[in-house]
Amino acid sequence: MSACCTTSGMPPQPYDPSRRINADDKRLLNCRQVDVNQLMPLKYHWAWEHYLNGCNNNWLPSEVPMQRDIELWKSDALSDAERLVIMRNLGFFSTGESLVGNNIVLAIFKHITNPEARQYLLRQAYEEAVHTHTFHYIVESLSLDEREVFNMYHEVASIEGKDRFVMQLTEDVMREDFSTDTVEGIQQFIKNLVGFYVIMEGIFFYSGFVMILSFHRQNRMTGIGEQFQYILRDETIHLNFGIDLINTIKEENPGVWTPQLQQEIYDLIKQAVDYEVLYAGDCLPRGILGLNAGLFREYVEHIADRRMERIGLKAVYGSRNPFPWMSETIDLMKEKNFFETRVTEYQTAASLEW
């Protein structure tokens, strides 16, 4: 074959600078005139920033020592109520992270037509896999019954309810004939994004963060606590990306953000708050660690208000934050770096043993 020919036998097309992509032509949905494989020039710099922030937070659960947790778990120092909190949260998170990852790969990615947003989604899907790996690592380290933990979403009603609630928002988007070519299709897609970014990652995960990090604040179960800190850091970026994604789709498709859609989202978030309060009651039938189910209603309502405000809805609950220390933990602009205490020797490509 001649060097000037393509593998198909056809000569290359003449060079035409006018065919280069313009950033202004990019769109998050239904952009068929721009090659989705061409990352540059960027249009959505926020998507690229979230990707870079995710890369800066790279970690693996196996880097976290678990010996102190193992010793504490095998001792008599943890009450049955404390063990229940840990087990229920492992049960919810172990499946919840998989649901989010599957939704990215099977429902969201194929409908997003922008390469920088897709670049972040690839990064997020990897992080969801790392989070699922984390719960396997914890279960293995503590010699827990892996079938009990990973099947808990079928056995505990409040966990099953939360998972089923968000899965219903994926069903329509995963249909073979689903598209975002219509206003109704984009509205359904937005509800999926709200369900997984605002509700699952922005509300459902946060009660668990409070419970597990309450142990960590008392210098107990520190290995699990450190891993939950890393997950919280990742989830904060996931939430911020999802909110930017939702708000930009709204801007690019002004006819979709109707009063009816807004009411449907209010209703979804209110249902989610009720599910989360039931879950807190299942985890904390008795108060421990200065926590009780009543405090979690206030907390869940508080963070639900914050999430609604960030996507352009009015707060409806007006509840206070009973865990102000969580705001400090979540704040990514703090000087504290969760990763500065890690001592990890990474092998270079030249030193790897194959």
C-alpha positions as a printed NumPy array, in Angstrom:
array([[  0.   ,   0.   ,   0.   ],
       [  1.265,   3.439,  -0.843],
       [  2.331,   5.534,   2.124],
       [  0.011,   8.322,   1.006],
       [ -3.092,   6.162,   1.168],
       [ -5.302,   5.306,   4.106],
       [ -5.883,   1.727,   5.227],
       [ -9.147,   1.742,   3.278],
       [ -7.295,   2.396,   0.036],
       [ -8.762,   5.891,  -0.287],
       [ -6.478,   8.929,  -0.457],
       [ -6.621,  11.282,   2.539],
       [ -8.939,  14.271,   2.333],
       [ -7.293,  17.595,   1.425],
       [ -6.263,  19.658,   4.419],
       [ -9.01 ,  22.124,   5.327],
       [ -8.4  ,  24.343,   8.4  ],
       [-12.043,  25.417,   8.404],
       [-13.034,  21.907,   9.459],
       [-11.285,  22.28 ,  12.806],
       [-13.548,  22.233,  15.834],
       [-14.635,  25.496,  17.409],
       [-15.238,  25.382,  21.152],
       [-18.476,  27.331,  20.75 ],
       [-19.928,  24.509,  18.655],
       [-19.698,  22.033,  21.536],
       [-22.773,  21.042,  23.529],
       [-23.405,  18.592,  26.33 ],
       [-26.358,  16.916,  24.603],
       [-27.33 ,  16.233,  20.986],
       [-24.144,  17.653,  19.47 ],
       [-23.794,  15.707,  16.254],
       [-21.822,  18.224,  14.231],
       [-18.73 ,  18.023,  16.482],
       [-16.42 ,  15.003,  16.741],
       [-16.813,  13.731,  20.292],
       [-13.285,  12.261,  20.139],
       [-11.609,  15.687,  19.933],
       [-11.002,  16.991,  23.421],
       [ -9.413,  20.319,  22.494],
       [-10.309,  23.145,  22.383],
       [-12.153,  22.979,  25.683],
       [-15.504,  24.641,  26.093],
       [-16.49 ,  23.442,  29.57 ],
       [-13.416,  24.277,  31.609],
       [-15.287,  23.289,  34.773],
       [-15.43 ,  19.677,  33.528],
       [-11.677,  19.607,  32.939],
       [-11.021,  21.167,  36.354],
       [-13.117,  18.475,  38.028],
       [-11.141,  15.851,  36.118],
       [ -7.821,  17.319,  37.276],
       [ -9.066,  17.561,  40.863],
       [-10.048,  13.914,  40.713],
       [ -6.601,  12.943,  39.452],
       [ -4.995,  14.889,  42.297],
       [ -6.96 ,  12.781,  44.785],
       [ -5.778,   9.436,  43.466],
       [ -5.716,   6.694,  46.114],
       [ -6.265,   2.973,  46.676],
       [ -7.768,   1.311,  49.76 ],
       [ -4.883,  -1.152,  50.075],
       [ -2.622,   1.801,  50.959],
       [ -4.534,   2.282,  54.229],
       [ -3.405,   0.145,  57.202],
       [ -6.235,  -1.747,  58.904],
       [ -4.43 ,  -3.403,  61.836],
       [ -5.899,  -1.134,  64.527],
       [ -9.396,  -1.629,  63.119],
       [ -8.926,  -5.403,  63.083],
       [ -7.799,  -5.421,  66.713],
       [-10.701,  -3.214,  67.789],
       [-13.247,  -5.255,  65.828],
       [-12.014,  -8.507,  67.424],
       [-12.097,  -7.003,  70.925],
       [-15.056,  -6.38 ,  73.213],
       [-14.603,  -2.588,  73.016],
       [-17.333,  -2.064,  70.406],
       [-20.968,  -2.374,  71.462],
       [-23.52 ,  -4.259,  69.391],
       [-25.128,  -0.919,  68.471],
       [-21.798,   0.414,  67.203],
       [-21.176,  -2.733,  65.181],
       [-24.64 ,  -2.387,  63.66 ],
       [-23.87 ,   1.151,  62.458],
       [-20.686,  -0.024,  60.768],
       [-22.301,  -3.084,  59.179],
       [-25.345,  -1.204,  57.863],
       [-23.179,   1.46 ,  56.27 ],
       [-20.901,  -1.096,  54.672],
       [-24.029,  -2.815,  53.356],
       [-25.455,   0.334,  51.791],
       [-22.246,   1.772,  50.369],
       [-21.006,  -1.525,  48.914],
       [-23.961,  -1.66 ,  46.523],
       [-24.629,   2.076,  46.204],
       [-21.221,   2.709,  44.629],
       [-21.859,  -0.036,  42.068],
       [-25.232,   1.478,  41.173],
       [-23.623,   4.848,  40.526],
       [-20.864,   3.309,  38.414],
       [-23.349,   1.314,  36.34 ],
       [-25.479,   4.408,  35.784],
       [-22.452,   6.347,  34.491],
       [-21.415,   3.615,  32.07 ],
       [-24.829,   2.396,  30.921],
       [-27.049,   5.478,  31.115],
       [-25.158,   8.791,  31.257],
       [-22.006,   8.37 ,  29.173],
       [-23.649,   7.497,  25.841],
       [-25.954,  10.539,  25.933],
       [-23.275,  13.105,  26.813],
       [-21.837,  14.398,  23.536],
       [-18.987,  16.469,  24.946],
       [-15.455,  15.024,  25.259],
       [-14.297,  16.948,  28.344],
       [-17.43 ,  15.929,  30.247],
       [-16.881,  12.352,  29.087],
       [-13.282,  12.562,  30.261],
       [-14.514,  13.315,  33.762],
       [-17.136,  10.56 ,  33.589],
       [-14.38 ,   8.065,  32.794],
       [-12.465,   9.281,  35.825],
       [-15.566,   9.071,  38.007],
       [-16.354,   5.54 ,  36.83 ],
       [-12.833,   4.511,  37.874],
       [-13.336,   6.118,  41.289],
       [-16.621,   4.26 ,  41.786],
       [-14.724,   1.029,  41.103],
       [-12.112,   2.04 ,  43.7  ],
       [-14.887,   2.725,  46.219],
       [-16.425,  -0.708,  45.63 ],
       [-12.919,  -2.167,  46.029],
       [-12.721,  -0.298,  49.346],
       [-15.677,  -2.145,  50.834],
       [-14.291,  -5.478,  49.669],
       [-10.973,  -4.546,  51.337],
       [-12.72 ,  -3.618,  54.606],
       [-14.847,  -6.78 ,  54.59 ],
       [-11.792,  -8.921,  53.897],
       [ -9.672,  -7.162,  56.538],
       [-12.291,  -7.577,  59.289],
       [-13.147, -11.15 ,  58.188],
       [-16.801, -10.222,  57.742],
       [-19.347, -12.324,  55.904],
       [-19.04 , -10.899,  52.386],
       [-22.395, -12.342,  51.323],
       [-24.123, -10.601,  54.244],
       [-22.571,  -7.226,  53.472],
       [-22.903,  -7.213,  49.688],
       [-26.428,  -8.668,  49.753],
       [-27.735,  -6.322,  52.449],
       [-29.606,  -4.215,  49.914],
       [-31.931,  -7.214,  49.487],
       [-32.288,  -7.863,  53.218],
       [-32.64 ,  -4.474,  54.943],
       [-35.803,  -2.638,  53.916],
       [-34.456,   0.918,  54.169],
       [-31.365,   0.076,  52.072],
       [-33.486,  -1.698,  49.492],
       [-35.844,   1.286,  49.394],
       [-33.056,   3.784,  48.727],
       [-31.474,   1.661,  46.019],
       [-34.778,   0.875,  44.313],
       [-35.72 ,   4.568,  44.407],
       [-32.679,   5.684,  42.389],
       [-32.74 ,   2.643,  40.098],
       [-36.23 ,   3.616,  38.957],
       [-34.767,   6.868,  37.64 ],
       [-32.412,   4.86 ,  35.418],
       [-34.991,   2.575,  33.841],
       [-36.305,   5.041,  31.249],
       [-32.857,   6.345,  30.325],
       [-31.584,   2.802,  29.739],
       [-34.363,   1.883,  27.297],
       [-33.115,   1.154,  23.773],
       [-35.412,   3.804,  22.299],
       [-34.535,   6.535,  24.803],
       [-33.043,   9.747,  23.411],
       [-32.533,  13.348,  24.438],
       [-33.843,  14.667,  21.127],
       [-37.072,  15.877,  22.734],
       [-37.841,  18.184,  25.641],
       [-39.362,  15.231,  27.485],
       [-36.22 ,  13.17 ,  26.916],
       [-33.948,  15.893,  28.298],
       [-36.241,  16.301,  31.299],
       [-36.054,  12.576,  32.02 ],
       [-32.271,  12.731,  31.676],
       [-32.117,  15.632,  34.142],
       [-34.173,  13.618,  36.63 ],
       [-31.658,  10.793,  36.293],
       [-28.805,  13.217,  36.983],
       [-30.66 ,  14.63 ,  39.99 ],
       [-31.313,  11.107,  41.251],
       [-27.714,   9.992,  41.132],
       [-25.712,  13.181,  41.721],
       [-27.976,  15.267,  43.961],
       [-29.81 ,  12.462,  45.795],
       [-27.621,   9.346,  45.829],
       [-24.206,  11.011,  46.059],
       [-25.35 ,  14.311,  47.575],
       [-27.857,  13.105,  50.187],
       [-27.937,   9.317,  50.62 ],
       [-24.174,   8.993,  51.121],
       [-23.839,  11.811,  53.633],
       [-25.599,  10.227,  56.606],
       [-23.151,   7.34 ,  56.331],
       [-20.222,   9.746,  56.211],
       [-21.397,  11.325,  59.464],
       [-21.794,   7.947,  61.185],
       [-18.444,   6.473,  60.147],
       [-16.471,   9.69 ,  60.601],
       [-17.936,   9.992,  64.119],
       [-15.925,   6.883,  64.985],
       [-12.882,   8.415,  63.348],
       [-13.276,  11.604,  65.382],
       [-13.014,   9.442,  68.515],
       [ -9.844,   7.792,  67.165],
       [-11.62 ,   4.481,  66.62 ],
       [-11.925,   2.449,  63.407],
       [ -9.373,   4.843,  61.962],
       [ -8.573,   2.758,  58.894],
       [-12.207,   2.688,  57.806],
       [-12.5  ,   6.36 ,  58.739],
       [ -9.517,   7.326,  56.6  ],
       [-10.969,   5.493,  53.606],
       [-14.326,   7.21 ,  54.127],
       [-12.501,  10.542,  54.185],
       [-11.03 ,   9.756,  50.786],
       [-14.431,   8.665,  49.476],
       [-16.01 ,  11.846,  50.847],
       [-13.394,  13.887,  49.039],
       [-14.186,  12.072,  45.786],
       [-17.941,  12.353,  46.285],
       [-17.714,  16.086,  46.859],
       [-16.153,  16.471,  43.411],
       [-18.745,  14.088,  41.928],
       [-21.509,  16.233,  43.388],
       [-19.956,  19.455,  42.107],
       [-19.556,  17.995,  38.612],
       [-23.148,  16.732,  38.603],
       [-24.506,  20.119,  39.641],
       [-22.46 ,  21.885,  36.949],
       [-23.709,  19.308,  34.431],
       [-27.355,  19.824,  35.403],
       [-27.121,  23.61 ,  35.42 ],
       [-25.34 ,  23.761,  32.056],
       [-27.879,  21.443,  30.406],
       [-30.593,  23.756,  31.755],
       [-28.833,  26.781,  30.239],
       [-28.37 ,  25.139,  26.85 ],
       [-31.961,  23.879,  26.742],
       [-34.016,  26.721,  28.278],
       [-37.371,  25.145,  27.475],
       [-36.832,  22.105,  29.702],
       [-36.727,  23.739,  33.164],
       [-40.5  ,  24.   ,  33.477],
       [-42.492,  24.505,  36.691],
       [-43.737,  20.928,  36.3  ],
       [-40.191,  19.517,  36.132],
       [-39.167,  21.604,  39.132],
       [-42.124,  20.244,  41.11 ],
       [-41.207,  16.688,  40.128],
       [-37.667,  17.264,  41.393],
       [-38.99 ,  18.752,  44.653],
       [-41.107,  15.622,  45.072],
       [-38.139,  13.335,  44.357],
       [-35.953,  15.092,  46.924],
       [-38.712,  15.025,  49.547],
       [-39.131,  11.271,  48.996],
       [-35.36 ,  10.864,  49.273],
       [-35.319,  12.701,  52.606],
       [-37.977,  10.337,  53.95 ],
       [-36.018,   7.294,  52.761],
       [-32.872,   8.609,  54.407],
       [-34.611,   9.24 ,  57.733],
       [-35.846,   5.621,  57.713],
       [-32.306,   4.466,  56.969],
       [-30.9  ,   6.483,  59.876],
       [-33.471,   4.85 ,  62.146],
       [-32.374,   1.402,  60.947],
       [-28.731,   2.246,  61.637],
       [-29.388,   3.96 ,  64.968],
       [-32.306,   2.325,  66.775],
       [-30.54 ,   3.559,  69.912],
       [-28.38 ,   6.645,  70.263],
       [-24.608,   6.176,  70.14 ],
       [-21.565,   8.379,  69.518],
       [-23.683,  11.431,  70.35 ],
       [-25.909,  10.525,  67.383],
       [-29.568,   9.618,  67.129],
       [-32.124,   9.29 ,  64.359],
       [-33.737,  12.642,  65.228],
       [-30.522,  14.526,  64.549],
       [-30.307,  12.899,  61.158],
       [-33.69 ,  14.227,  60.099],
       [-32.37 ,  17.735,  60.749],
       [-29.122,  16.983,  58.941],
       [-30.727,  15.376,  55.893],
       [-33.217,  18.233,  55.579],
       [-30.37 ,  20.74 ,  55.904],
       [-28.256,  19.205,  53.143],
       [-31.342,  18.679,  50.947],
       [-31.96 ,  22.443,  51.129],
       [-28.362,  23.133,  50.133],
       [-28.573,  20.744,  47.164],
       [-31.839,  22.273,  45.935],
       [-30.429,  25.794,  46.116],
       [-27.454,  24.791,  43.974],
       [-29.672,  23.631,  41.098],
       [-31.848,  26.728,  41.216],
       [-34.657,  25.584,  43.525],
       [-35.768,  27.199,  46.77 ],
       [-34.953,  25.618,  50.12 ],
       [-38.044,  24.115,  51.741],
       [-36.997,  22.757,  55.127],
       [-35.048,  25.469,  56.917],
       [-33.408,  22.941,  59.252],
       [-30.132,  23.642,  61.013],
       [-26.957,  21.612,  60.612],
       [-26.516,  19.535,  63.792],
       [-23.063,  18.383,  62.648],
       [-21.122,  21.576,  61.863],
       [-17.86 ,  19.631,  61.912],
       [-18.945,  17.931,  58.678],
       [-18.878,  21.28 ,  56.872],
       [-15.203,  21.62 ,  57.783],
       [-14.469,  18.085,  56.628],
       [-16.213,  18.631,  53.288],
       [-14.609,  21.997,  52.544],
       [-12.108,  21.26 ,  49.771],
       [-10.481,  24.656,  50.187],
       [ -9.162,  23.869,  53.647],
       [ -5.41 ,  23.727,  54.082],
       [ -5.669,  20.206,  55.468],
       [ -4.8  ,  17.554,  52.905],
       [ -6.079,  14.067,  53.631],
       [ -3.248,  12.679,  51.535],
       [ -0.283,  14.42 ,  53.11 ],
       [  0.187,  11.638,  55.699],
       [  0.356,   8.867,  53.116],
       [  3.735,   7.297,  52.565],
       [  3.397,   5.281,  49.39 ],
       [  6.238,   4.107,  47.197],
       [  5.079,   4.049,  43.598],
       [  7.059,   1.999,  41.131],
       [  8.161,   3.643,  37.942],
       [  7.597,   1.896,  34.644],
       [ 11.295,   1.011,  34.473],
       [ 11.222,  -0.814,  37.817],
       [  8.009,  -2.794,  37.41 ],
       [  8.379,  -6.551,  37.364],
       [  6.271,  -8.113,  34.638]])
